[in-house]
Amino acid sequence: MEGETVIAGVDTHKDVHVLCLLDGLGRKIWSGSFRADPEGLRQAGGGE
């Protein structure tokens, strides 16, 4: 994806956050949710 525009949006809530990635034309690349706690953030970031 080098050189391509990627736009990230996060909808934060008390228990769950939702992440959506769009390309430069506004087309959805990926979306998903993760728990709003340290473990959920690690999983969302690809950490262990």
C-alpha distance matrix in Angstrom:
0.0 3.8 6.2 5.5 8.2 8.6 12.3 14.1 17.8 20.3 23.7 26.0 29.3 31.9 31.1 27.6 24.4 21.9 18.2 16.2 12.6 12.3 10.0 11.5 14.2 15.3 14.5 14.4 11.4 13.5 16.8 19.2 22.1 23.4 26.8 27.6 28.9 27.8 27.2 25.1 22.9 22.5 21.5 19.0 17.4 17.5 20.6 23.8
3.8 0.0 3.8 5.6 8.6 10.0 13.6 15.7 19.4 22.0 25.7 27.7 31.1 33.7 33.2 29.8 26.5 24.3 20.5 18.8 15.1 14.7 12.2 12.7 15.9 17.4 17.2 17.4 14.7 16.8 19.9 22.2 24.8 25.8 29.0 29.4 30.5 29.1 28.8 27.0 24.4 24.0 23.5 21.0 18.9 19.2 21.8 25.1
6.2 3.8 0.0 3.8 6.7 9.4 12.8 15.6 19.2 22.2 25.8 28.1 31.7 34.5 34.3 30.9 27.4 25.1 21.3 19.2 15.5 14.3 11.4 10.7 14.0 16.0 16.5 17.4 15.4 17.9 20.9 23.6 26.2 27.4 30.6 30.7 32.1 30.9 31.0 28.9 26.3 26.2 25.9 23.1 21.1 22.0 24.6 28.1
5.5 5.6 3.8 0.0 3.8 6.4 10.0 13.0 16.5 19.7 23.1 25.7 29.2 32.2 31.9 28.5 24.9 22.4 18.6 16.1 12.3 10.7 7.6 7.3 10.5 12.3 12.7 13.7 12.0 14.8 17.8 20.7 23.5 25.2 28.5 28.7 30.5 29.7 29.7 27.3 24.9 25.2 24.5 21.4 20.1 21.1 24.0 27.5
8.2 8.6 6.7 3.8 0.0 3.8 6.6 10.0 13.4 16.7 20.1 22.8 26.4 29.5 29.6 26.2 22.5 20.0 16.3 13.8 10.2 8.4 5.8 4.9 8.7 9.9 11.1 12.2 11.2 13.8 16.2 19.2 21.7 23.5 26.6 26.6 28.6 28.1 28.5 25.8 23.4 24.2 23.7 20.3 19.2 20.8 23.8 27.3
8.6 10.0 9.4 6.4 3.8 0.0 3.8 6.6 10.1 13.3 16.7 19.3 22.9 26.0 25.9 22.4 18.8 16.3 12.5 10.1 6.6 5.7 4.8 6.0 9.3 9.0 9.8 9.7 8.6 10.5 12.6 15.5 17.9 19.7 22.9 22.9 25.0 24.8 25.0 22.2 19.9 21.0 20.3 16.8 16.0 17.8 20.9 24.4
12.3 13.6 12.8 10.0 6.6 3.8 0.0 3.8 6.8 10.3 13.5 16.3 19.9 23.2 23.4 20.1 16.4 13.9 10.5 8.2 5.6 5.1 6.3 7.1 9.7 8.1 9.8 9.4 9.5 10.6 11.6 14.4 16.4 18.3 21.2 20.8 23.3 23.5 24.0 21.1 18.8 20.5 20.0 16.3 16.0 18.4 21.3 24.8
14.1 15.7 15.6 13.0 10.0 6.6 3.8 0.0 3.8 6.8 10.2 12.8 16.4 19.5 19.7 16.5 12.7 10.5 7.1 5.8 4.6 6.5 9.0 10.7 12.8 10.5 11.6 10.0 9.9 9.6 9.5 11.6 13.0 14.7 17.4 17.0 19.5 19.9 20.5 17.5 15.3 17.3 16.9 13.1 13.2 16.0 18.6 22.1
17.8 19.4 19.2 16.5 13.4 10.1 6.8 3.8 0.0 3.8 6.8 9.7 13.2 16.6 17.2 14.1 10.3 8.2 5.8 5.3 6.5 8.4 11.6 13.1 14.5 11.5 12.7 10.9 11.7 10.8 9.4 10.9 11.6 13.5 15.9 15.2 18.1 19.2 20.0 16.8 15.0 17.7 17.3 13.5 14.5 17.5 19.9 23.1
20.3 22.0 22.2 19.7 16.7 13.3 10.3 6.8 3.8 0.0 3.8 6.1 9.6 12.9 13.4 10.5 6.8 5.6 4.5 6.5 9.0 11.6 15.0 16.8 18.2 15.0 15.8 13.3 13.9 12.0 9.6 9.8 9.3 10.6 12.5 11.5 14.6 16.0 17.1 13.8 12.2 15.4 15.2 11.7 13.2 16.3 18.4 21.2
23.7 25.7 25.8 23.1 20.1 16.7 13.5 10.2 6.8 3.8 0.0 3.8 6.7 10.4 11.3 8.7 5.7 5.1 6.6 8.6 11.8 14.1 17.8 19.5 20.4 16.9 17.6 15.1 16.3 14.1 11.0 10.6 9.2 10.7 11.9 10.8 14.4 16.6 17.7 14.3 13.6 17.1 16.7 13.6 15.7 18.8 20.6 23.1
26.0 27.7 28.1 25.7 22.8 19.3 16.3 12.8 9.7 6.1 3.8 0.0 3.8 7.0 8.5 6.8 4.6 6.6 8.7 11.6 14.7 17.4 21.0 22.8 23.9 20.5 21.2 18.5 19.3 16.7 13.6 12.3 9.8 10.0 10.0 7.9 11.4 13.9 15.5 12.5 11.9 15.6 15.8 13.3 15.4 18.6 19.7 21.9
29.3 31.1 31.7 29.2 26.4 22.9 19.9 16.4 13.2 9.6 6.7 3.8 0.0 3.8 5.7 5.5 5.6 8.4 11.4 14.4 17.8 20.6 24.2 26.2 27.0 23.5 23.9 21.1 22.0 19.1 15.6 13.7 10.7 10.4 9.3 7.3 10.8 14.1 15.5 12.7 13.0 16.8 16.8 15.0 17.5 20.4 21.2 22.9
31.9 33.7 34.5 32.2 29.5 26.0 23.2 19.5 16.6 12.9 10.4 7.0 3.8 0.0 3.8 6.1 7.9 11.3 14.4 17.7 21.0 24.0 27.6 29.6 30.7 27.2 27.5 24.5 25.1 22.0 18.5 16.1 12.6 11.3 8.9 6.5 9.1 12.7 14.3 12.3 13.1 16.7 17.1 16.0 18.5 21.2 21.4 22.5
31.1 33.2 34.3 31.9 29.6 25.9 23.4 19.7 17.2 13.4 11.3 8.5 5.7 3.8 0.0 3.8 7.1 10.4 13.7 17.1 20.5 23.7 27.3 29.7 30.7 27.2 27.0 23.7 24.0 20.6 17.1 14.1 10.4 8.7 5.9 5.0 7.6 11.4 12.1 9.9 11.7 14.9 14.7 14.1 17.0 19.2 19.5 20.2
27.6 29.8 30.9 28.5 26.2 22.4 20.1 16.5 14.1 10.5 8.7 6.8 5.5 6.1 3.8 0.0 3.8 6.7 10.0 13.4 16.8 20.1 23.7 26.3 27.2 23.7 23.3 20.0 20.2 16.8 13.2 10.3 6.7 5.6 4.5 4.8 8.3 11.6 11.7 8.6 10.1 13.4 12.6 11.4 14.6 16.7 17.7 18.9
24.4 26.5 27.4 24.9 22.5 18.8 16.4 12.7 10.3 6.8 5.7 4.6 5.6 7.9 7.1 3.8 0.0 3.8 6.7 10.2 13.5 16.7 20.2 22.7 23.8 20.5 20.3 17.1 17.3 14.2 10.8 8.6 5.6 5.5 6.2 5.8 9.4 11.9 12.4 9.0 9.1 12.7 12.0 9.7 12.6 15.2 16.6 18.5
21.9 24.3 25.1 22.4 20.0 16.3 13.9 10.5 8.2 5.6 5.1 6.6 8.4 11.3 10.4 6.7 3.8 0.0 3.8 6.8 10.3 13.4 17.0 19.7 20.5 17.1 16.7 13.4 13.8 10.8 7.3 5.8 4.2 6.5 8.9 9.4 12.8 14.9 14.9 11.1 11.2 14.2 12.9 10.0 12.9 15.2 17.4 19.6
18.2 20.5 21.3 18.6 16.3 12.5 10.5 7.1 5.8 4.5 6.6 8.7 11.4 14.4 13.7 10.0 6.7 3.8 0.0 3.8 6.8 10.2 13.7 16.4 17.6 14.5 14.1 10.9 10.9 8.2 5.5 5.5 6.0 8.2 11.2 11.6 14.5 15.7 15.7 12.1 11.2 13.8 12.5 9.0 11.1 13.6 16.2 18.9
16.2 18.8 19.2 16.1 13.8 10.1 8.2 5.8 5.3 6.5 8.6 11.6 14.4 17.7 17.1 13.4 10.2 6.8 3.8 0.0 3.8 6.7 10.3 13.1 13.9 10.8 10.3 7.2 7.7 5.8 4.2 6.7 8.8 11.5 14.8 15.4 18.3 19.4 19.2 15.7 14.7 16.9 15.4 11.7 13.4 15.5 18.6 21.5
12.6 15.1 15.5 12.3 10.2 6.6 5.6 4.6 6.5 9.0 11.8 14.7 17.8 21.0 20.5 16.8 13.5 10.3 6.8 3.8 0.0 3.8 6.9 9.9 11.4 8.9 8.4 6.0 5.4 5.2 6.2 9.2 11.8 14.2 17.6 18.2 20.7 21.2 21.0 17.7 16.3 17.9 16.5 12.8 13.6 15.4 18.7 21.9
12.3 14.7 14.3 10.7 8.4 5.7 5.1 6.5 8.4 11.6 14.1 17.4 20.6 24.0 23.7 20.1 16.7 13.4 10.2 6.7 3.8 0.0 3.8 6.6 7.6 5.3 5.2 4.5 5.2 7.2 8.9 12.4 15.2 17.9 21.2 21.7 24.4 24.9 24.9 21.5 20.0 21.6 20.3 16.6 17.2 18.9 22.3 25.5
10.0 12.2 11.4 7.6 5.8 4.8 6.3 9.0 11.6 15.0 17.8 21.0 24.2 27.6 27.3 23.7 20.2 17.0 13.7 10.3 6.9 3.8 0.0 3.8 5.4 5.3 5.4 6.5 6.4 9.5 12.1 15.6 18.6 21.1 24.5 25.0 27.5 27.7 27.6 24.4 22.7 23.9 22.6 19.1 19.1 20.5 23.9 27.2
11.5 12.7 10.7 7.3 4.9 6.0 7.1 10.7 13.1 16.8 19.5 22.8 26.2 29.6 29.7 26.3 22.7 19.7 16.4 13.1 9.9 6.6 3.8 0.0 3.8 5.6 7.5 9.7 10.1 13.2 15.5 19.0 21.7 24.1 27.4 27.5 30.0 30.2 30.4 27.3 25.3 26.6 25.7 22.1 21.8 23.5 26.7 30.1
14.2 15.9 14.0 10.5 8.7 9.3 9.7 12.8 14.5 18.2 20.4 23.9 27.0 30.7 30.7 27.2 23.8 20.5 17.6 13.9 11.4 7.6 5.4 3.8 0.0 3.8 5.7 9.0 10.5 13.8 15.9 19.6 22.5 25.4 28.7 29.0 31.8 32.3 32.4 29.1 27.4 29.0 27.7 24.1 24.3 25.8 29.2 32.5
15.3 17.4 16.0 12.3 9.9 9.0 8.1 10.5 11.5 15.0 16.9 20.5 23.5 27.2 27.2 23.7 20.5 17.1 14.5 10.8 8.9 5.3 5.3 5.6 3.8 0.0 3.8 6.5 8.9 11.6 13.0 16.6 19.3 22.3 25.5 25.9 28.8 29.7 29.8 26.3 24.9 26.7 25.4 21.7 22.4 24.2 27.5 30.7
14.5 17.2 16.5 12.7 11.1 9.8 9.8 11.6 12.7 15.8 17.6 21.2 23.9 27.5 27.0 23.3 20.3 16.7 14.1 10.3 8.4 5.2 5.4 7.5 5.7 3.8 0.0 3.8 6.3 9.3 11.2 15.0 18.2 21.3 24.8 25.7 28.6 29.4 29.0 25.5 24.5 26.0 24.2 20.8 21.7 23.0 26.5 29.5
14.4 17.4 17.4 13.7 12.2 9.7 9.4 10.0 10.9 13.3 15.1 18.5 21.1 24.5 23.7 20.0 17.1 13.4 10.9 7.2 6.0 4.5 6.5 9.7 9.0 6.5 3.8 0.0 3.8 5.7 7.5 11.2 14.5 17.7 21.3 22.4 25.3 26.1 25.5 22.0 21.2 22.8 20.7 17.4 18.7 19.9 23.4 26.3
11.4 14.7 15.4 12.0 11.2 8.6 9.5 9.9 11.7 13.9 16.3 19.3 22.0 25.1 24.0 20.2 17.3 13.8 10.9 7.7 5.4 5.2 6.4 10.1 10.5 8.9 6.3 3.8 0.0 3.8 7.2 10.6 14.2 16.9 20.6 22.0 24.4 24.8 23.9 20.7 19.8 20.7 18.6 15.5 16.3 17.1 20.8 23.6
13.5 16.8 17.9 14.8 13.8 10.5 10.6 9.6 10.8 12.0 14.1 16.7 19.1 22.0 20.6 16.8 14.2 10.8 8.2 5.8 5.2 7.2 9.5 13.2 13.8 11.6 9.3 5.7 3.8 0.0 3.8 6.9 10.5 13.3 17.1 18.7 21.1 21.7 20.6 17.2 16.7 17.8 15.4 12.3 13.8 14.6 18.2 20.8
16.8 19.9 20.9 17.8 16.2 12.6 11.6 9.5 9.4 9.6 11.0 13.6 15.6 18.5 17.1 13.2 10.8 7.3 5.5 4.2 6.2 8.9 12.1 15.5 15.9 13.0 11.2 7.5 7.2 3.8 0.0 3.8 7.2 10.4 14.0 15.6 18.4 19.5 18.5 14.9 14.7 16.5 14.1 11.0 13.3 14.5 17.8 20.3
19.2 22.2 23.6 20.7 19.2 15.5 14.4 11.6 10.9 9.8 10.6 12.3 13.7 16.1 14.1 10.3 8.6 5.8 5.5 6.7 9.2 12.4 15.6 19.0 19.6 16.6 15.0 11.2 10.6 6.9 3.8 0.0 3.8 7.0 10.6 12.7 15.3 16.6 15.4 11.7 12.2 14.0 11.4 8.8 11.9 13.0 15.9 17.9
22.1 24.8 26.2 23.5 21.7 17.9 16.4 13.0 11.6 9.3 9.2 9.8 10.7 12.6 10.4 6.7 5.6 4.2 6.0 8.8 11.8 15.2 18.6 21.7 22.5 19.3 18.2 14.5 14.2 10.5 7.2 3.8 0.0 3.8 7.0 9.2 12.0 13.8 12.8 9.0 10.1 12.5 10.2 8.1 11.6 13.1 15.4 17.0
23.4 25.8 27.4 25.2 23.5 19.7 18.3 14.7 13.5 10.6 10.7 10.0 10.4 11.3 8.7 5.6 5.5 6.5 8.2 11.5 14.2 17.9 21.1 24.1 25.4 22.3 21.3 17.7 16.9 13.3 10.4 7.0 3.8 0.0 3.8 6.4 8.6 10.2 9.1 5.3 7.0 9.4 7.5 6.3 9.9 11.5 12.9 14.2
26.8 29.0 30.6 28.5 26.6 22.9 21.2 17.4 15.9 12.5 11.9 10.0 9.3 8.9 5.9 4.5 6.2 8.9 11.2 14.8 17.6 21.2 24.5 27.4 28.7 25.5 24.8 21.3 20.6 17.1 14.0 10.6 7.0 3.8 0.0 3.8 5.6 8.2 7.5 4.4 7.0 9.7 8.8 8.7 11.9 13.5 13.9 14.7
27.6 29.4 30.7 28.7 26.6 22.9 20.8 17.0 15.2 11.5 10.8 7.9 7.3 6.5 5.0 4.8 5.8 9.4 11.6 15.4 18.2 21.7 25.0 27.5 29.0 25.9 25.7 22.4 22.0 18.7 15.6 12.7 9.2 6.4 3.8 0.0 3.8 7.0 8.2 5.9 6.8 10.2 10.7 10.0 12.5 14.9 14.9 16.0
28.9 30.5 32.1 30.5 28.6 25.0 23.3 19.5 18.1 14.6 14.4 11.4 10.8 9.1 7.6 8.3 9.4 12.8 14.5 18.3 20.7 24.4 27.5 30.0 31.8 28.8 28.6 25.3 24.4 21.1 18.4 15.3 12.0 8.6 5.6 3.8 0.0 3.8 5.6 5.3 6.2 8.7 10.1 10.6 12.4 14.4 13.5 14.0
27.8 29.1 30.9 29.7 28.1 24.8 23.5 19.9 19.2 16.0 16.6 13.9 14.1 12.7 11.4 11.6 11.9 14.9 15.7 19.4 21.2 24.9 27.7 30.2 32.3 29.7 29.4 26.1 24.8 21.7 19.5 16.6 13.8 10.2 8.2 7.0 3.8 0.0 3.8 5.5 5.1 6.2 8.7 9.9 10.6 12.4 10.7 11.1
27.2 28.8 31.0 29.7 28.5 25.0 24.0 20.5 20.0 17.1 17.7 15.5 15.5 14.3 12.1 11.7 12.4 14.9 15.7 19.2 21.0 24.9 27.6 30.4 32.4 29.8 29.0 25.5 23.9 20.6 18.5 15.4 12.8 9.1 7.5 8.2 5.6 3.8 0.0 3.8 5.4 5.1 6.3 8.7 9.9 10.7 9.1 8.8
25.1 27.0 28.9 27.3 25.8 22.2 21.1 17.5 16.8 13.8 14.3 12.5 12.7 12.3 9.9 8.6 9.0 11.1 12.1 15.7 17.7 21.5 24.4 27.3 29.1 26.3 25.5 22.0 20.7 17.2 14.9 11.7 9.0 5.3 4.4 5.9 5.3 5.5 3.8 0.0 3.8 5.4 5.1 6.1 8.6 9.9 9.7 10.4
22.9 24.4 26.3 24.9 23.4 19.9 18.8 15.3 15.0 12.2 13.6 11.9 13.0 13.1 11.7 10.1 9.1 11.2 11.2 14.7 16.3 20.0 22.7 25.3 27.4 24.9 24.5 21.2 19.8 16.7 14.7 12.2 10.1 7.0 7.0 6.8 6.2 5.1 5.4 3.8 0.0 3.8 5.4 5.0 6.1 8.6 8.3 10.2
22.5 24.0 26.2 25.2 24.2 21.0 20.5 17.3 17.7 15.4 17.1 15.6 16.8 16.7 14.9 13.4 12.7 14.2 13.8 16.9 17.9 21.6 23.9 26.6 29.0 26.7 26.0 22.8 20.7 17.8 16.5 14.0 12.5 9.4 9.7 10.2 8.7 6.2 5.1 5.4 3.8 0.0 3.8 5.5 5.2 6.2 4.8 6.4
21.5 23.5 25.9 24.5 23.7 20.3 20.0 16.9 17.3 15.2 16.7 15.8 16.8 17.1 14.7 12.6 12.0 12.9 12.5 15.4 16.5 20.3 22.6 25.7 27.7 25.4 24.2 20.7 18.6 15.4 14.1 11.4 10.2 7.5 8.8 10.7 10.1 8.7 6.3 5.1 5.4 3.8 0.0 3.8 5.4 5.1 5.6 6.8
19.0 21.0 23.1 21.4 20.3 16.8 16.3 13.1 13.5 11.7 13.6 13.3 15.0 16.0 14.1 11.4 9.7 10.0 9.0 11.7 12.8 16.6 19.1 22.1 24.1 21.7 20.8 17.4 15.5 12.3 11.0 8.8 8.1 6.3 8.7 10.0 10.6 9.9 8.7 6.1 5.0 5.5 3.8 0.0 3.8 5.5 7.5 10.0
17.4 18.9 21.1 20.1 19.2 16.0 16.0 13.2 14.5 13.2 15.7 15.4 17.5 18.5 17.0 14.6 12.6 12.9 11.1 13.4 13.6 17.2 19.1 21.8 24.3 22.4 21.7 18.7 16.3 13.8 13.3 11.9 11.6 9.9 11.9 12.5 12.4 10.6 9.9 8.6 6.1 5.2 5.4 3.8 0.0 3.8 5.4 8.9
17.5 19.2 22.0 21.1 20.8 17.8 18.4 16.0 17.5 16.3 18.8 18.6 20.4 21.2 19.2 16.7 15.2 15.2 13.6 15.5 15.4 18.9 20.5 23.5 25.8 24.2 23.0 19.9 17.1 14.6 14.5 13.0 13.1 11.5 13.5 14.9 14.4 12.4 10.7 9.9 8.6 6.2 5.1 5.5 3.8 0.0 3.8 6.7
20.6 21.8 24.6 24.0 23.8 20.9 21.3 18.6 19.9 18.4 20.6 19.7 21.2 21.4 19.5 17.7 16.6 17.4 16.2 18.6 18.7 22.3 23.9 26.7 29.2 27.5 26.5 23.4 20.8 18.2 17.8 15.9 15.4 12.9 13.9 14.9 13.5 10.7 9.1 9.7 8.3 4.8 5.6 7.5 5.4 3.8 0.0 3.8
23.8 25.1 28.1 27.5 27.3 24.4 24.8 22.1 23.1 21.2 23.1 21.9 22.9 22.5 20.2 18.9 18.5 19.6 18.9 21.5 21.9 25.5 27.2 30.1 32.5 30.7 29.5 26.3 23.6 20.8 20.3 17.9 17.0 14.2 14.7 16.0 14.0 11.1 8.8 10.4 10.2 6.4 6.8 10.0 8.9 6.7 3.8 0.0
